[in-house]
Amino acid sequence: MPRPEPAPAKKPSLLRRILSFFGIGKKKDELKKNLNKDAAGSDKQTPKQRVRIAKSAQNRAAGNPAAPRKRRPNSTPPTQNGRLYVGNLSFEATEAELEDLFKGFGNVRSVEVIYNPRTYKSKGYAFVEMCRTEDARRAAEILHGQPFMGREMMVSAASERREKPEETEQAPAPAAEPTPAPETTAASSPEA
């Protein structure tokens, strides 16, 4: 008995051919076959996996953000008034939070967070004045480089304030006396 001829395979449409060219329009049966082949241990090559190799210590310091950071060196010890500069602050840090932080080292005379006068947002630095110079030195040594509100603080001695003299305190300059005009002689002045 003659065998029936199988029906010729349908030619895929133009859209199917384009999708298959890009590897998008695979049929479910083809996907199942590929999965079964992979599970059976076919000779199909697996794609290479990307492996990151750790850099050496000197390369890490050259720009890897995950590298351990060196602590910033301290500046000069605080001046005689115990005034500290606190930099790299979080923009959400308030004067009350800074005062609470520095109270652990001694009495705090004043805390001043510097704000932008137009936007009233913090500029990211502040000045803290301690009552005793020893407390200020100890606070600068311990808190410098420590994280506070998600950022690494920079605590150092504040430079001396330069007070601007007020205009009312200045005495007016003495007025210069008018110099007498040279006397003219009769010979030099023509008279009619």
Backbone as JSON Lines, residues from 0, in Angstrom:
{"i":0,"aa":"M","n":[0.83,-1.14,0.0],"ca":[0.0,0.0,0.0],"c":[0.9,1.23,0.0]}
{"i":1,"aa":"P","n":[0.59,2.12,-0.83],"ca":[1.45,3.29,-0.92],"c":[1.29,4.19,0.31]}
{"i":2,"aa":"R","n":[2.38,4.7,0.68],"ca":[2.36,5.6,1.83],"c":[1.86,6.97,1.38]}
{"i":3,"aa":"P","n":[1.11,7.61,2.28],"ca":[0.68,8.96,1.9],"c":[1.86,9.93,2.04]}
{"i":4,"aa":"E","n":[1.94,10.8,1.12],"ca":[3.02,11.77,1.15],"c":[2.71,12.83,2.19]}
{"i":5,"aa":"P","n":[3.75,13.19,2.94],"ca":[3.5,14.25,3.93],"c":[3.22,15.58,3.22]}
{"i":6,"aa":"A","n":[2.42,16.38,3.88],"ca":[2.08,17.68,3.29],"c":[3.32,18.56,3.28]}
{"i":7,"aa":"P","n":[3.52,19.26,2.21],"ca":[4.71,20.11,2.16],"c":[4.63,21.16,3.27]}
{"i":8,"aa":"A","n":[5.8,21.46,3.86],"ca":[5.84,22.45,4.95],"c":[5.51,23.82,4.38]}
{"i":9,"aa":"K","n":[4.76,24.54,5.18],"ca":[4.38,25.86,4.73],"c":[5.59,26.78,4.75]}
{"i":10,"aa":"K","n":[5.65,27.58,3.75],"ca":[6.73,28.55,3.7],"c":[6.4,29.66,4.71]}
{"i":11,"aa":"P","n":[7.36,29.97,5.61],"ca":[7.04,31.0,6.6],"c":[6.83,32.36,5.93]}
{"i":12,"aa":"S","n":[6.0,33.14,6.54],"ca":[5.72,34.47,5.99],"c":[6.95,35.37,6.14]}
{"i":13,"aa":"L","n":[6.88,36.48,5.46],"ca":[7.99,37.42,5.49],"c":[8.25,37.91,6.92]}
{"i":14,"aa":"L","n":[7.18,38.17,7.65],"ca":[7.32,38.63,9.03],"c":[8.0,37.57,9.89]}
{"i":15,"aa":"R","n":[7.62,36.29,9.74],"ca":[8.24,35.2,10.51],"c":[9.72,35.08,10.17]}
{"i":16,"aa":"R","n":[10.05,35.22,8.88],"ca":[11.46,35.12,8.49],"c":[12.29,36.26,9.09]}
{"i":17,"aa":"I","n":[11.74,37.47,9.11],"ca":[12.46,38.61,9.69],"c":[12.65,38.39,11.19]}
{"i":18,"aa":"L","n":[11.58,37.96,11.87],"ca":[11.66,37.72,13.31],"c":[12.64,36.6,13.63]}
{"i":19,"aa":"S","n":[12.64,35.56,12.83],"ca":[13.57,34.46,13.09],"c":[15.01,34.88,12.81]}
{"i":20,"aa":"F","n":[15.19,35.8,11.85],"ca":[16.53,36.31,11.58],"c":[17.1,37.0,12.82]}
{"i":21,"aa":"F","n":[16.27,37.75,13.52],"ca":[16.7,38.42,14.73],"c":[16.58,37.53,15.96]}
{"i":22,"aa":"G","n":[16.06,36.33,15.8],"ca":[15.95,35.38,16.9],"c":[14.79,35.67,17.82]}
{"i":23,"aa":"I","n":[13.75,36.3,17.29],"ca":[12.63,36.69,18.14],"c":[11.45,35.74,17.99]}
{"i":24,"aa":"G","n":[11.05,35.39,16.82],"ca":[9.8,34.68,16.61],"c":[9.89,33.17,16.68]}
{"i":25,"aa":"K","n":[10.63,32.6,17.61],"ca":[10.74,31.14,17.68],"c":[9.43,30.55,18.18]}
{"i":26,"aa":"K","n":[9.11,29.43,17.64],"ca":[7.89,28.76,18.06],"c":[8.12,28.05,19.37]}
{"i":27,"aa":"K","n":[7.08,27.75,20.07],"ca":[7.16,27.08,21.36],"c":[7.81,25.71,21.23]}
{"i":28,"aa":"D","n":[7.52,25.01,20.15],"ca":[8.1,23.68,19.96],"c":[9.62,23.75,19.85]}
{"i":29,"aa":"E","n":[10.11,24.76,19.12],"ca":[11.55,24.9,18.99],"c":[12.19,25.22,20.34]}
{"i":30,"aa":"L","n":[11.52,26.05,21.13],"ca":[12.04,26.38,22.45],"c":[12.1,25.14,23.34]}
{"i":31,"aa":"K","n":[11.08,24.3,23.27],"ca":[11.05,23.07,24.08],"c":[12.17,22.13,23.65]}
{"i":32,"aa":"K","n":[12.39,22.03,22.34],"ca":[13.47,21.17,21.85],"c":[14.81,21.65,22.37]}
{"i":33,"aa":"N","n":[15.04,22.97,22.32],"ca":[16.31,23.51,22.8],"c":[16.48,23.26,24.3]}
{"i":34,"aa":"L","n":[15.4,23.37,25.06],"ca":[15.48,23.11,26.5],"c":[15.79,21.64,26.77]}
{"i":35,"aa":"N","n":[15.16,20.76,26.02],"ca":[15.41,19.32,26.2],"c":[16.84,18.96,25.81]}
{"i":36,"aa":"K","n":[17.36,19.58,24.77],"ca":[18.73,19.3,24.37],"c":[19.71,19.75,25.46]}
{"i":37,"aa":"D","n":[19.47,20.93,26.03],"ca":[20.36,21.44,27.07],"c":[20.31,20.55,28.3]}
{"i":38,"aa":"A","n":[19.14,20.05,28.64],"ca":[19.01,19.2,29.82],"c":[19.66,17.84,29.58]}
{"i":39,"aa":"A","n":[19.66,17.36,28.33],"ca":[20.23,16.06,28.02],"c":[21.74,16.13,27.9]}
{"i":40,"aa":"G","n":[22.31,17.29,27.92],"ca":[23.77,17.41,27.85],"c":[24.28,17.37,26.44]}
{"i":41,"aa":"S","n":[23.7,18.15,25.58],"ca":[24.13,18.15,24.19],"c":[25.51,18.78,24.07]}
{"i":42,"aa":"D","n":[26.05,18.7,22.88],"ca":[27.38,19.23,22.62],"c":[27.36,20.75,22.39]}
{"i":43,"aa":"K","n":[26.23,21.33,22.6],"ca":[26.11,22.75,22.36],"c":[27.01,23.52,23.33]}
{"i":44,"aa":"Q","n":[27.75,24.5,22.81],"ca":[28.66,25.26,23.66],"c":[27.88,26.29,24.47]}
{"i":45,"aa":"T","n":[28.26,26.4,25.74],"ca":[27.6,27.39,26.58],"c":[28.34,28.72,26.42]}
{"i":46,"aa":"P","n":[27.63,29.8,26.49],"ca":[28.31,31.09,26.35],"c":[29.25,31.33,27.53]}
{"i":47,"aa":"K","n":[30.32,32.02,27.25],"ca":[31.29,32.28,28.3],"c":[30.71,33.27,29.3]}
{"i":48,"aa":"Q","n":[30.98,33.0,30.55],"ca":[30.51,33.9,31.6],"c":[31.57,34.97,31.83]}
{"i":49,"aa":"R","n":[31.09,36.15,32.09],"ca":[32.02,37.24,32.38],"c":[32.4,37.18,33.85]}
{"i":50,"aa":"V","n":[33.68,37.17,34.09],"ca":[34.18,37.1,35.45],"c":[35.0,38.34,35.71]}
{"i":51,"aa":"R","n":[34.69,39.01,36.82],"ca":[35.46,40.19,37.19],"c":[36.63,39.77,38.05]}
{"i":52,"aa":"I","n":[37.79,40.27,37.71],"ca":[38.99,39.95,38.46],"c":[39.32,41.14,39.34]}
{"i":53,"aa":"A","n":[39.59,40.85,40.61],"ca":[39.89,41.92,41.56],"c":[41.18,42.61,41.16]}
{"i":54,"aa":"K","n":[41.2,43.92,41.32],"ca":[42.39,44.69,40.98],"c":[43.35,44.68,42.15]}
{"i":55,"aa":"S","n":[44.6,44.97,41.84],"ca":[45.6,45.03,42.9],"c":[45.37,46.27,43.76]}
{"i":56,"aa":"A","n":[46.04,46.36,44.87],"ca":[45.83,47.45,45.81],"c":[46.16,48.8,45.19]}
{"i":57,"aa":"Q","n":[47.21,48.88,44.38],"ca":[47.56,50.17,43.81],"c":[46.56,50.57,42.75]}
{"i":58,"aa":"N","n":[45.99,49.62,42.01],"ca":[44.96,49.97,41.03],"c":[43.67,50.37,41.74]}
{"i":59,"aa":"R","n":[43.39,49.75,42.88],"ca":[42.19,50.08,43.62],"c":[42.22,51.53,44.08]}
{"i":60,"aa":"A","n":[43.36,51.96,44.53],"ca":[43.47,53.33,45.02],"c":[43.38,54.33,43.88]}
{"i":61,"aa":"A","n":[43.58,53.89,42.66],"ca":[43.59,54.81,41.52],"c":[42.2,55.23,41.09]}
{"i":62,"aa":"G","n":[41.14,54.66,41.62],"ca":[39.83,55.13,41.2],"c":[38.7,54.19,41.5]}
{"i":63,"aa":"N","n":[38.94,53.1,42.19],"ca":[37.88,52.19,42.52],"c":[37.12,52.73,43.72]}
{"i":64,"aa":"P","n":[35.82,53.03,43.57],"ca":[35.09,53.6,44.69],"c":[34.91,52.61,45.84]}
{"i":65,"aa":"A","n":[35.04,51.33,45.59],"ca":[34.87,50.34,46.65],"c":[36.15,50.12,47.44]}
{"i":66,"aa":"A","n":[37.22,50.76,47.01],"ca":[38.5,50.59,47.7],"c":[38.44,51.26,49.06]}
{"i":67,"aa":"P","n":[39.13,50.7,50.03],"ca":[39.13,51.37,51.34],"c":[39.81,52.72,51.23]}
{"i":68,"aa":"R","n":[39.17,53.72,51.81],"ca":[39.69,55.07,51.69],"c":[40.68,55.37,52.8]}
{"i":69,"aa":"K","n":[41.65,56.17,52.42],"ca":[42.6,56.63,53.41],"c":[41.96,57.79,54.15]}
{"i":70,"aa":"R","n":[42.24,57.88,55.42],"ca":[41.69,58.95,56.22],"c":[42.39,60.25,55.87]}
{"i":71,"aa":"R","n":[41.59,61.3,55.74],"ca":[42.15,62.6,55.41],"c":[43.03,63.09,56.55]}
{"i":72,"aa":"P","n":[44.15,63.71,56.23],"ca":[45.01,64.2,57.31],"c":[44.37,65.39,58.01]}
{"i":73,"aa":"N","n":[44.61,65.48,59.31],"ca":[44.1,66.61,60.08],"c":[44.88,67.86,59.74]}
{"i":74,"aa":"S","n":[44.22,68.99,59.9],"ca":[44.91,70.24,59.67],"c":[45.52,70.71,60.99]}
{"i":75,"aa":"T","n":[45.85,71.95,61.05],"ca":[46.46,72.49,62.25],"c":[45.5,72.39,63.43]}
{"i":76,"aa":"P","n":[46.02,72.35,64.65],"ca":[45.13,72.28,65.81],"c":[44.27,73.53,65.9]}
{"i":77,"aa":"P","n":[43.13,73.43,66.56],"ca":[42.22,74.57,66.64],"c":[42.89,75.8,67.24]}
{"i":78,"aa":"T","n":[42.39,76.93,66.85],"ca":[42.94,78.18,67.33],"c":[42.56,78.39,68.78]}
{"i":79,"aa":"Q","n":[42.95,79.5,69.35],"ca":[42.75,79.73,70.77],"c":[41.3,79.9,71.15]}
{"i":80,"aa":"N","n":[40.43,80.18,70.2],"ca":[39.03,80.33,70.56],"c":[38.24,79.03,70.42]}
{"i":81,"aa":"G","n":[38.83,77.94,69.97],"ca":[38.16,76.64,69.89],"c":[37.14,76.56,68.77]}
{"i":82,"aa":"R","n":[37.31,77.31,67.72],"ca":[36.36,77.33,66.6],"c":[36.77,76.27,65.59]}
{"i":83,"aa":"L","n":[35.8,75.42,65.17],"ca":[36.04,74.32,64.24],"c":[35.27,74.51,62.96]}
{"i":84,"aa":"Y","n":[35.88,74.1,61.87],"ca":[35.2,74.04,60.57],"c":[34.75,72.6,60.36]}
{"i":85,"aa":"V","n":[33.48,72.41,60.05],"ca":[32.93,71.08,59.8],"c":[32.45,71.06,58.35]}
{"i":86,"aa":"G","n":[33.18,70.33,57.49],"ca":[32.85,70.3,56.07],"c":[32.3,68.97,55.62]}
{"i":87,"aa":"N","n":[31.87,68.92,54.39],"ca":[31.29,67.73,53.76],"c":[30.08,67.23,54.55]}
{"i":88,"aa":"L","n":[29.26,68.16,54.99],"ca":[28.06,67.81,55.74],"c":[26.92,67.44,54.81]}
{"i":89,"aa":"S","n":[26.03,66.63,55.31],"ca":[24.81,66.35,54.59],"c":[24.01,67.64,54.51]}
{"i":90,"aa":"F","n":[23.3,67.86,53.43],"ca":[22.53,69.09,53.27],"c":[21.32,69.12,54.19]}
{"i":91,"aa":"E","n":[20.97,67.99,54.78],"ca":[19.85,67.94,55.71],"c":[20.28,68.12,57.16]}
{"i":92,"aa":"A","n":[21.57,68.25,57.42],"ca":[22.06,68.39,58.8],"c":[21.62,69.73,59.37]}
{"i":93,"aa":"T","n":[21.14,69.7,60.62],"ca":[20.68,70.91,61.28],"c":[21.64,71.29,62.39]}
{"i":94,"aa":"E","n":[21.47,72.5,62.89],"ca":[22.32,72.98,63.97],"c":[22.12,72.15,65.23]}
{"i":95,"aa":"A","n":[20.88,71.74,65.5],"ca":[20.6,70.95,66.7],"c":[21.29,69.58,66.64]}
{"i":96,"aa":"E","n":[21.31,68.95,65.47],"ca":[21.97,67.65,65.33],"c":[23.48,67.78,65.51]}
{"i":97,"aa":"L","n":[24.06,68.84,64.96],"ca":[25.5,69.06,65.14],"c":[25.83,69.37,66.6]}
{"i":98,"aa":"E","n":[24.98,70.13,67.25],"ca":[25.22,70.45,68.65],"c":[25.17,69.19,69.51]}
{"i":99,"aa":"D","n":[24.22,68.31,69.23],"ca":[24.15,67.04,69.96],"c":[25.4,66.2,69.73]}
{"i":100,"aa":"L","n":[25.92,66.21,68.52],"ca":[27.1,65.43,68.21],"c":[28.32,65.96,68.96]}
{"i":101,"aa":"F","n":[28.5,67.27,68.98],"ca":[29.68,67.86,69.6],"c":[29.55,67.98,71.12]}
{"i":102,"aa":"K","n":[28.34,67.86,71.67],"ca":[28.18,67.9,73.12],"c":[28.88,66.74,73.8]}
{"i":103,"aa":"G","n":[29.11,65.66,73.09],"ca":[29.8,64.51,73.65],"c":[31.26,64.8,73.97]}
{"i":104,"aa":"F","n":[31.79,65.93,73.46],"ca":[33.2,66.27,73.69],"c":[33.36,67.44,74.65]}
{"i":105,"aa":"G","n":[32.29,68.1,75.0],"ca":[32.36,69.23,75.93],"c":[31.26,70.23,75.63]}
{"i":106,"aa":"N","n":[31.32,71.34,76.34],"ca":[30.31,72.39,76.16],"c":[30.48,73.07,74.82]}
{"i":107,"aa":"V","n":[29.36,73.26,74.15],"ca":[29.35,73.91,72.84],"c":[28.87,75.34,73.02]}
{"i":108,"aa":"R","n":[29.67,76.29,72.55],"ca":[29.29,77.7,72.68],"c":[28.31,78.09,71.58]}
{"i":109,"aa":"S","n":[28.6,77.7,70.32],"ca":[27.69,78.05,69.22],"c":[27.88,77.09,68.06]}
{"i":110,"aa":"V","n":[26.81,76.94,67.28],"ca":[26.83,76.14,66.06],"c":[26.19,76.99,64.97]}
{"i":111,"aa":"E","n":[26.86,77.06,63.83],"ca":[26.34,77.88,62.73],"c":[26.46,77.11,61.42]}
{"i":112,"aa":"V","n":[25.32,76.64,60.91],"ca":[25.29,75.99,59.59],"c":[25.15,77.11,58.56]}
{"i":113,"aa":"I","n":[25.94,77.05,57.52],"ca":[25.94,78.12,56.52],"c":[24.9,77.78,55.44]}
{"i":114,"aa":"Y","n":[24.01,78.73,55.2],"ca":[22.93,78.55,54.24],"c":[23.11,79.51,53.06]}
{"i":115,"aa":"N","n":[22.57,79.11,51.91],"ca":[22.54,79.97,50.74],"c":[21.48,81.04,50.99]}
{"i":116,"aa":"P","n":[21.8,82.3,50.88],"ca":[20.82,83.34,51.21],"c":[19.63,83.41,50.27]}
{"i":117,"aa":"R","n":[19.78,82.94,49.04],"ca":[18.65,82.99,48.11],"c":[17.73,81.79,48.23]}
{"i":118,"aa":"T","n":[18.31,80.6,48.37],"ca":[17.49,79.39,48.38],"c":[17.22,78.86,49.78]}
{"i":119,"aa":"Y","n":[17.94,79.34,50.78],"ca":[17.82,78.9,52.16],"c":[18.1,77.41,52.31]}
{"i":120,"aa":"K","n":[18.98,76.88,51.46],"ca":[19.43,75.49,51.58],"c":[20.85,75.5,52.11]}
{"i":121,"aa":"S","n":[21.2,74.45,52.82],"ca":[22.54,74.35,53.41],"c":[23.59,74.29,52.31]}
{"i":122,"aa":"K","n":[24.75,74.9,52.57],"ca":[25.87,74.84,51.63],"c":[26.74,73.62,51.9]}
{"i":123,"aa":"G","n":[26.49,72.88,52.98],"ca":[27.24,71.65,53.24],"c":[28.41,71.84,54.2]}
{"i":124,"aa":"Y","n":[28.47,72.97,54.89],"ca":[29.51,73.14,55.9],"c":[28.98,73.99,57.04]}
{"i":125,"aa":"A","n":[29.69,73.92,58.16],"ca":[29.26,74.64,59.35],"c":[30.46,75.02,60.19]}
{"i":126,"aa":"F","n":[30.22,75.86,61.18],"ca":[31.24,76.24,62.14],"c":[30.72,75.92,63.53]}
{"i":127,"aa":"V","n":[31.54,75.26,64.33],"ca":[31.18,74.91,65.7],"c":[32.21,75.54,66.61]}
{"i":128,"aa":"E","n":[31.74,76.24,67.63],"ca":[32.66,76.86,68.57],"c":[32.49,76.18,69.92]}
{"i":129,"aa":"M","n":[33.58,75.61,70.42],"ca":[33.59,74.92,71.71],"c":[34.06,75.89,72.79]}
{"i":130,"aa":"C","n":[33.63,75.64,74.04],"ca":[34.03,76.51,75.14],"c":[35.51,76.34,75.47]}
{"i":131,"aa":"R","n":[36.03,75.14,75.4],"ca":[37.42,74.89,75.74],"c":[38.18,74.42,74.5]}
{"i":132,"aa":"T","n":[39.42,74.88,74.37],"ca":[40.25,74.53,73.23],"c":[40.59,73.04,73.24]}
{"i":133,"aa":"E","n":[40.8,72.46,74.42],"ca":[41.13,71.03,74.52],"c":[39.98,70.17,73.99]}
{"i":134,"aa":"D","n":[38.74,70.58,74.31],"ca":[37.58,69.84,73.8],"c":[37.5,69.93,72.28]}
{"i":135,"aa":"A","n":[37.82,71.1,71.76],"ca":[37.79,71.28,70.3],"c":[38.84,70.41,69.62]}
{"i":136,"aa":"R","n":[40.05,70.34,70.21],"ca":[41.11,69.49,69.64],"c":[40.69,68.03,69.64]}
{"i":137,"aa":"R","n":[40.12,67.58,70.77],"ca":[39.72,66.18,70.87],"c":[38.6,65.86,69.88]}
{"i":138,"aa":"A","n":[37.64,66.76,69.74],"ca":[36.54,66.56,68.79],"c":[37.05,66.5,67.36]}
{"i":139,"aa":"A","n":[38.02,67.37,67.02],"ca":[38.57,67.38,65.66],"c":[39.32,66.09,65.38]}
{"i":140,"aa":"E","n":[40.08,65.6,66.35],"ca":[40.84,64.36,66.14],"c":[39.93,63.16,65.96]}
{"i":141,"aa":"I","n":[38.86,63.09,66.74],"ca":[38.01,61.9,66.72],"c":[37.0,61.94,65.58]}
{"i":142,"aa":"L","n":[36.38,63.09,65.34],"ca":[35.3,63.16,64.36],"c":[35.77,63.33,62.93]}
{"i":143,"aa":"H","n":[37.01,63.73,62.73],"ca":[37.51,63.94,61.37],"c":[37.51,62.6,60.61]}
{"i":144,"aa":"G","n":[36.82,62.57,59.48],"ca":[36.76,61.36,58.66],"c":[35.67,60.38,59.05]}
{"i":145,"aa":"Q","n":[34.89,60.69,60.08],"ca":[33.83,59.78,60.52],"c":[32.54,60.06,59.74]}
{"i":146,"aa":"P","n":[31.75,59.02,59.46],"ca":[30.5,59.25,58.74],"c":[29.45,59.89,59.65]}
{"i":147,"aa":"F","n":[28.71,60.84,59.09],"ca":[27.62,61.51,59.79],"c":[26.54,61.79,58.77]}
{"i":148,"aa":"M","n":[25.38,61.21,58.97],"ca":[24.23,61.35,58.08],"c":[24.59,60.96,56.65]}
{"i":149,"aa":"G","n":[25.37,59.9,56.49],"ca":[25.68,59.35,55.18],"c":[26.88,59.97,54.48]}
{"i":150,"aa":"R","n":[27.57,60.89,55.11],"ca":[28.75,61.51,54.48],"c":[29.9,61.54,55.47]}
{"i":151,"aa":"E","n":[31.11,61.51,54.93],"ca":[32.32,61.51,55.75],"c":[32.68,62.95,56.1]}
{"i":152,"aa":"M","n":[32.57,63.29,57.39],"ca":[32.81,64.66,57.83],"c":[34.28,65.04,57.73]}
{"i":153,"aa":"M","n":[34.51,66.32,57.54],"ca":[35.86,66.86,57.56],"c":[35.89,67.92,58.64]}
{"i":154,"aa":"V","n":[36.55,67.64,59.75],"ca":[36.58,68.55,60.89],"c":[38.0,69.06,61.05]}
{"i":155,"aa":"S","n":[38.16,70.37,61.06],"ca":[39.48,70.97,61.21],"c":[39.35,72.32,61.88]}
{"i":156,"aa":"A","n":[40.48,72.94,62.12],"ca":[40.49,74.26,62.75],"c":[39.95,75.28,61.76]}
{"i":157,"aa":"A","n":[39.12,76.17,62.28],"ca":[38.61,77.24,61.44],"c":[39.6,78.38,61.46]}
{"i":158,"aa":"S","n":[39.77,79.02,60.33],"ca":[40.68,80.15,60.31],"c":[40.04,81.31,61.06]}
{"i":159,"aa":"E","n":[40.88,82.21,61.51],"ca":[40.39,83.34,62.31],"c":[39.43,84.19,61.5]}
{"i":160,"aa":"R","n":[38.44,84.73,62.18],"ca":[37.5,85.63,61.52],"c":[38.19,86.95,61.23]}
{"i":161,"aa":"R","n":[37.86,87.49,60.13],"ca":[38.36,88.82,59.79],"c":[37.21,89.79,60.01]}
{"i":162,"aa":"E","n":[37.26,90.48,61.11],"ca":[36.19,91.42,61.44],"c":[36.33,92.65,60.56]}
{"i":163,"aa":"K","n":[35.23,93.04,59.96],"ca":[35.23,94.25,59.15],"c":[34.88,95.42,60.06]}
{"i":164,"aa":"P","n":[35.69,96.45,60.06],"ca":[35.37,97.6,60.93],"c":[34.11,98.27,60.41]}
{"i":165,"aa":"E","n":[33.26,98.64,61.36],"ca":[32.02,99.32,60.99],"c":[32.33,100.76,60.64]}
{"i":166,"aa":"E","n":[31.54,101.31,59.75],"ca":[31.78,102.67,59.29],"c":[31.51,103.68,60.39]}
{"i":167,"aa":"T","n":[30.6,103.39,61.32],"ca":[30.26,104.35,62.37],"c":[31.4,104.47,63.38]}
{"i":168,"aa":"E","n":[32.21,103.44,63.56],"ca":[33.28,103.48,64.52],"c":[34.47,104.28,64.02]}
{"i":169,"aa":"Q","n":[34.61,104.4,62.73],"ca":[35.76,105.11,62.19],"c":[35.57,106.61,62.36]}
{"i":170,"aa":"A","n":[36.61,107.28,62.81],"ca":[36.56,108.74,62.95],"c":[36.74,109.35,61.58]}
{"i":171,"aa":"P","n":[36.03,110.42,61.32],"ca":[36.22,111.04,60.01],"c":[37.63,111.6,59.9]}
{"i":172,"aa":"A","n":[38.14,111.55,58.72],"ca":[39.5,112.04,58.48],"c":[39.51,113.55,58.68]}
{"i":173,"aa":"P","n":[40.58,114.08,59.3],"ca":[40.62,115.54,59.51],"c":[40.66,116.26,58.17]}
{"i":174,"aa":"A","n":[39.89,117.32,58.12],"ca":[39.84,118.1,56.88],"c":[41.15,118.84,56.71]}
{"i":175,"aa":"A","n":[41.61,118.88,55.51],"ca":[42.87,119.57,55.23],"c":[42.63,121.07,55.27]}
{"i":176,"aa":"E","n":[43.52,121.81,55.92],"ca":[43.39,123.25,55.98],"c":[43.76,123.83,54.61]}
{"i":177,"aa":"P","n":[43.01,124.8,54.22],"ca":[43.35,125.38,52.91],"c":[44.7,126.09,52.98]}
{"i":178,"aa":"T","n":[45.45,125.89,51.98],"ca":[46.76,126.53,51.94],"c":[46.57,127.97,51.48]}
{"i":179,"aa":"P","n":[47.28,128.87,52.11],"ca":[47.11,130.27,51.71],"c":[47.64,130.49,50.3]}
{"i":180,"aa":"A","n":[46.93,131.34,49.61],"ca":[47.34,131.67,48.24],"c":[48.59,132.53,48.3]}
{"i":181,"aa":"P","n":[49.48,132.34,47.38],"ca":[50.69,133.17,47.38],"c":[50.33,134.64,47.2]}
{"i":182,"aa":"E","n":[51.03,135.48,47.95],"ca":[50.75,136.91,47.86],"c":[51.23,137.45,46.52]}
{"i":183,"aa":"T","n":[50.42,138.28,46.01],"ca":[50.78,138.86,44.74],"c":[51.43,140.21,44.98]}
{"i":184,"aa":"T","n":[52.4,140.52,44.23],"ca":[53.08,141.81,44.38],"c":[52.5,142.83,43.41]}
{"i":185,"aa":"A","n":[52.73,144.08,43.7],"ca":[52.18,145.13,42.87],"c":[52.82,145.14,41.5]}
{"i":186,"aa":"A","n":[54.06,144.7,41.42],"ca":[54.74,144.73,40.14],"c":[54.18,143.67,39.2]}
{"i":187,"aa":"S","n":[53.72,142.59,39.78],"ca":[53.23,141.53,38.91],"c":[51.77,141.73,38.53]}
{"i":188,"aa":"S","n":[51.05,142.57,39.27],"ca":[49.63,142.73,38.93],"c":[49.46,144.02,38.18]}
{"i":189,"aa":"P","n":[48.9,143.96,37.04],"ca":[48.72,145.18,36.26],"c":[47.52,145.97,36.78]}
{"i":190,"aa":"E","n":[47.77,147.25,37.1],"ca":[46.66,148.1,37.54],"c":[46.51,149.24,36.57]}
{"i":191,"aa":"A","n":[45.34,149.58,36.31],"ca":[45.12,150.65,35.36],"c":[44.86,151.98,36.01]}
